[in-house]
C-alpha cells in the first residue's frame, strides 16, 4: 500500500461532519451555550442518549446533565483555546466517529493575585455524531482523555 501525499478533498458529507466537529469546539472556546445546545442531538429524539466524559471525570448521561457540565466548565475558565490535530473521520451510514487530538491552551492563575499565566495540555478525543432527521450532524457522545507523556516523549523535552 502506498501513501498518497495529496489525498482527495473530503466529500460534502465528510465536510459537514468536520464542520459539526469544529462548531463543538467553537462553542467551548466562546462559552457559547446556545451554540453548544445546537451541536448536540435533538433532546426530543435522543436527549437521554447523549453522554460526555470530561478528562478524569465520570461519564455524564442525558442531554440536560451534559449541557450543565459544559456550563460549569465554561464558567470556570477565562481563556480556553483548542488546536485540533490528527483528525480522522469514519462514517457508517447515519453515524460518524471523529477522533482527534485536543491541544489546549488555557489561562492559569499566577503566583500573585493580580497575575495570570498560560498552560498547555493535550487530550485524545472521540466525538460520535448522528445525522438527525433535518440532515444535520449532531453530537451524541464526546469523550476526552488526558494523554500522559511516554518516557520517550519526556526525554525529548
C-alpha angles and dihedrals in degrees: 000000000000128000116242108214089194107047117188118267115269119269118253088257093056091043089055091050091049090049091053089050091050091049090055092057092043089055091054095044093049095038085233105164092179090058090042089057090049095053094053125079123280106278093215092057108029107000095124091050093060116108139173135190115197116199111284093001136107119258119276115215131199126037097259092053091044092052091046090053090053091048088056092048092049093047093054099052126066096190129022128163127181124205104189117205140166092036116183126178128199118182122196108180107289095358128077126190116202120189121187146147116255108212102193131196114189140170116258128194113259130228092263125051091245097049135080136187137189131244133191133210139157135223137188111237136194117194119186117200129191123202107236128212089266086061092246120131109237130186116256101168135013122188124178124182130188115248114216118203116256121229089261093052094047091050090058094057 
